[in-house]
């Protein structure tokens, strides 16, 4: 991965100063002690923060060592995409990360030491405890009050680990792309929620078995309030988490309920509602003053070619044909 080429639209600092490097990483992520042989670094930090978490790219081009006290409020997920790092934490756990093969999770209540190889590069997530623990509680439909006790090492070669890395890299590419997710807050929030789900599945912790176990039994009729909410708020940025709260169930139970009762996913059902609303709007619009793209975007369809394909599959014609009437 080319230095400076990831999240380059969001530069924080490129410097040879050890002190400046320490200050920039402290402001973006966490306070720490940074040392390097002869105080020589060639650090690049690019990062962006949204409502859910911070995503950044970091390299030191030096055998740097970071000692980080407990953050208390955040989890840090270090995904190594080049070089290696060696890490240890205050409970005695040790981990080695290798390029695209492994990473580590820094817990809010542990001191961590990480030693970088000169060619090491990482994508680093800072996820607030409130965001991750609330997301987990919504998956399980029960409260989570304690720190999620992730194992130190994170296997990026497992199916869930590969998906986690791929989703984070996709998020980084889209944020770099003009017109991408940086300008699409609804889609960005949904992808960030997916990243958190993949992290919870890729890491090992005391909730892992519950996440992959059978969902809660679905009682008949539980989807009524959810379906009404979808109809009334189809133009809002609805997420599975919000729909699960409306139905007083976990996200996993929500998906099971939709498959059991309707034979489709919640987002698939919402997409059909929105397609119907797009069609109704196109049928009453003046093609001289209205563009299909504008109507589609208003109803949450961000990728126009995919939208056109979905529209044609549902209605047997292209949206432009509907607009021309």
N, C-alpha and C positions, 0 to 999 in steps of 0.2 A: 504494500500500500504506500503510495507516494507521499512523502512528508509534505504537509501543507495542503495536500489534495483532498482531504476529507473535511467537510464542514468549512471549506475555505471562505464561504460567504459570511462566516461568523468568527472572524479572527479576534482573539483576545490578546495574544502577545507572541512575538518571536524574539528571542533574546539570548545573548551569551552571558548575561548577568545572573549569577546564582540567586542573589537577593531578589531581583525582579521576578525570576521564575517562581521562587517560593511565594512571593506576595500574590502573583496572579493565580496560582493554584489554590492558595488559601481563600482568595475572594470567590473563586468559582466553585470550589469543592469543600475543602476543610483545612483547618489549621494543621500544621505539620512542621517537622524539622527536615530540611533537605541538605544533604551533603554530596560532594562529588570530588574525585581526585583533582587536586590543584584548583578546586572550585571552577572547573571548566564544564560548561554545558552549552548545547545549542538547542534550546528548548523551543518547541512550537505548541501552542495551545489554541485550539479553536473550540468554541462551545456556544450552545444556545439553550435557554431556559424557557419552558412554557408552563402552563398551569399544573401539569402533572409532575414532570421531572426535568433534570438537566442532562443533556447529551453532549459529550465533548470528545475531541481527538487530542491525544497528548503523546509527545516523544521528547526525550532529553538528549539523544545522541551522545550519551555519556553513561558510564557505570554508576548511575545515581542511586542513592539510598534515601528512602522516605520513611520516617517514623511518625505514625499518626495516632493520636490519642482517641478515645471514644468520641464519636460525634453526637451521640444521644438522640438526635432527631432524624437521622438519615441512614439509609443503606447505600453503599457504594458497590457497583458491579463493574469489575475491571475485565474487559474482554481483550485478550492479547491477540493482535492481528499480525504482528511481526516480532521477531526476536524472542527472548524469554525473560521471565521475571522469577525471582524466588522470594517467597513470602512466609512469614510466621506471625502468629498472633498470641495474645497474652494467655490463652488457655492451653498453649503448647502445640496446637495444630500447625502443620507446615504444608506448604503447597508449592508446586512448580508449575508455571504456566508456559505454554508453547504456542507458537503462531497458529491461530485458527483451530487449536486443539483443546485449549483449556483456559479458564479464567478463575477469578476468585470473587467472593462476596465478603465485603468488609461490614461487619455488624455494628450497630450503633453503640453497643456496650463493650467493645473489645479494643485494646490497643493493637495496632498492626504495624509491621515493618515489611517493606517491599524493596527489593534490590533489582534494579533494571540492568539488562545488558545494553551495550551502546546502541544496538540496532532495534531495541524494543519499541513498539508502538502499540497504543491501546485505544479502544473506544471505551469510554467510562460513563456510566449512568450514575447520577445521584437521585435517589428516589426517597422522598419523605416517608417517614414511618406511617404517618396518617394515610397517605395514598396507598401504599402497598398493603398495610394491614386491613384497611377498609375494603380494598379489592379482594383480599383473601376471605374476609368475613362474608362478602357477597357471594363468593363462589361456594362457600360452605353453608350459608344461611345460619350462621351462629357467630357470636362476637369473638373477636381476637384482640386481646388486651396486651399480650406479652410480645417481646421481640421474637420474630420468626427465626428459629435457631438453624439457619443454613449451615451445612458443612462448608468448610473453608474453600475447598476446591470446587470448580464448576466444570463438568465434562462437556465440551462443545462438540464431541464426536457422537454423542447419543442422539437419537431422533429429536428429542425435545431441545437438546443443546444446539443442534444444527439449525433448528427453526428459530431459536432465540437469536443466534448470531445473524442469520439471514434477515430476520425482521429488523434488528437494530441497524444493520448495514443498509437495508432498504429505506428505513427512516432517514438515515444520514444522507443517502443519495437524493431522496425526495426533498429534503430541506435545502440541499445545495442547488436544486434545479429551479430556475426561475419559473414561477407559476405553479410550483409543486406544493407540498404540504405546508410550507411556511405561510402560504396565503390561504390555506384551507383548514381553519381551526377545528371543524367538526371531524374531518377525516383524520387529522393529526391526533385528536383526543382518542378516537377509536383505535388507531394503531398503537398509541402509547398503552392503552388498556390491554391490547393483545400482547405487547411486549411484557407487561407485568404478569399476564397469565402464563406465558412461556417461561419466564423466570421461575415462577412458582412450581412449574412442572419439571424444569431442568435441574433445579437444585434439590438436595435432600434435606428434609426437615421433618418435624414431628407431625406436620399436617399432610405429608406426601400421600400416605395411604388413603386418607379421607378424600383427597382430591380425585383419585382414580377409582374410588369405590363406587358402588351403585348410588344414583341420586335418590333423594327422598321420594317416597311413593306419591304419585300424582292423584289428587282427589278430583273427581269429575266436576267440571264447571269452574275450576280455579282460573281458567284463562279469560273468563268474562270481563273482569275489570281491566286486564291487560289489553284485550282486543278493543275495548271501548277507548282506552287511553291512546292506542295507536291511531284509531280513526280520528280522534279529536285533536291529536298533536302530530299528525304525519309530517307537518312542515317544520317540526322542531328537531334538533340534533339528538334523537333518541338513541340510547345505548342499551345493550342487554342488561347492564347493571341497573339502570333506571327502571326498565320494564320488570325486572325481578323484584325490585322494591315495591312497585305498584301491586304486583301479585303476591307479595309477602312470601317469597320463596327464594331459594338460591338460584344463581345463574344456571347451574347444571340442571336443577329441577325445571327451570323455565324451558331449557332446550328439550328436555325429556318430554315435558307436557306438550310442546308444539309438535314434536315428532309423533307422539301418541295420539293426539286429538286431531291434528291437521296434516300430518305427514310432511312437514316442512320446518325449516328453522325460523326463529323469530325475525331475523333480519330478512329472510326470504319472503315472509308474509308482509313485512313492512314495505319491501321493495314492490310487491304487487299492488299494495294500496297506493304507493306513490306513482307507479306507472299509470294507474287508473286516473289519478288526479292530473297528471301531465296530459293524458289523452283528452280529458274533459276540458282542460284549459286550451289546448291546441284547437279543439273543435269550435270554440267560441271566439278565437282570436282572429285578428286581421293579419294575414300573411305579409302585408305591406309594411307593417309597423312592429311585428314581433319576430324574434329569432328563436328557433328551436333550442339553441344552446342556452339562452337566458332562462327559458322555462325549465329546462332540465336541471340547471344549476340551482334554481330556486327550490327545487324538490329534492336536492341532495345527490344528484347524479353528476359525479365529478369527471368521469372518463367518458367522453362523448362516443367513442367507437363502441365501447362496451354497452353504453346506454342504448345506442341504436340497435345493437344486436338483441338485447333483452326486450326492447320495445317490439321489434319485429317478431320475435318468438311468441310474444303474448297476443299481439293484435293482427299479425299477418301482413303488416305494412310498415314502412319507415315513418318515423315521426314527421318528416318533411311532407310526406304524402297526406297525412292527417291534417297538417296545417293548411295545405293547399285546398283541402276539402273535396 
